[in-house]
Amino acid sequence: MNELIQYVRDENGHPIGCVLATDKGHVGWSMCHEKDQFSKSRAKVIARGRAKTGEDWVEHILSISKRRIALRKFTRVLAVAPLMTQMEERARAYFKEDA
């Protein structure tokens, strides 16, 4: 299975999340809770599932912002947004149309 994968990293360079594309328009993401141990395999499973279902990441991030959560936690989730946009562009270039 061809996939594009990029890990989200914190200010210290430690992985905290994953952005993954399985095809054009099929991009998913995951973010580890700050109290949990990050797992690359688990992050990819979650991101793959979201890519498959086509979950709207913008709506999800906006729904998180409406909840009463610490700014620190929201900042972690917000770090995914620019990577999602970049991944969508990479996926359009990487995954070619079937001939």
C-alpha positions in Angstrom: 0.0 0.0 0.0 1.4 3.4 -1.0 1.1 6.0 1.7 2.6 9.4 2.4 3.4 9.8 6.1 4.6 12.8 8.1 4.9 12.9 11.9 3.8 15.9 13.9 6.6 17.0 16.3 6.5 19.1 19.5 8.9 22.0 20.1 11.5 19.5 21.3 11.3 17.5 18.1 9.5 14.5 19.8 6.7 12.9 17.7 3.2 13.7 19.0 1.1 12.9 16.0 0.8 11.7 12.4 -0.6 13.0 9.1 -1.1 10.3 6.4 -2.4 10.2 2.9 -3.6 7.0 1.2 -4.8 8.7 -2.1 -5.8 12.0 -3.5 -8.4 13.5 -1.1 -7.9 10.7 1.5 -5.8 12.4 4.2 -6.1 11.5 7.9 -4.4 12.6 11.1 -3.9 11.5 14.7 -2.6 13.2 17.8 -1.3 11.6 21.0 -2.7 12.8 24.3 0.0 14.6 26.2 -0.2 12.0 29.1 0.2 9.0 26.8 3.3 7.4 25.2 3.4 8.1 21.5 3.3 5.0 19.2 4.1 5.4 15.5 2.1 2.2 14.6 -1.0 3.3 16.6 -0.7 6.8 15.2 -0.7 5.4 11.6 -3.7 3.1 12.4 -5.8 6.1 13.6 -4.7 8.4 10.8 -5.4 5.6 8.2 -8.9 5.1 9.6 -9.7 8.9 9.4 -8.3 9.0 5.8 -10.6 6.0 4.9 -13.7 7.6 6.5 -13.0 11.0 5.0 -13.4 12.8 8.4 -13.3 16.5 7.9 -10.3 17.6 9.9 -11.2 21.3 9.8 -14.6 20.6 11.4 -13.0 18.4 14.0 -10.4 21.0 15.0 -13.2 23.7 15.2 -15.3 21.4 17.3 -12.3 20.9 19.7 -11.9 24.7 19.9 -15.5 25.1 21.0 -15.0 22.8 24.0 -13.5 24.0 27.2 -10.0 22.7 26.9 -6.6 24.0 27.9 -4.9 26.3 25.4 -1.9 24.0 25.6 -3.9 21.1 24.4 -5.6 23.1 21.6 -2.2 24.4 20.4 -1.0 20.7 20.0 -4.1 19.9 17.9 -3.8 23.1 15.9 -0.2 22.1 14.9 -1.8 19.5 12.6 -3.6 22.1 10.4 -0.6 23.3 8.3 0.6 19.7 7.9 -2.8 18.6 6.7 -2.8 21.3 4.0 0.8 20.3 2.9 -0.1 16.6 2.9 -3.2 17.3 0.7 -0.9 19.1 -1.8 1.7 16.3 -1.7 -1.0 13.7 -2.2 -2.3 15.5 -5.3 1.2 15.4 -6.8 2.2 11.9 -5.6 -0.9 9.9 -6.5 -1.4 9.9 -10.2 -4.7 9.3 -12.1 -5.2 5.8 -13.4 -4.5 5.7 -17.2 
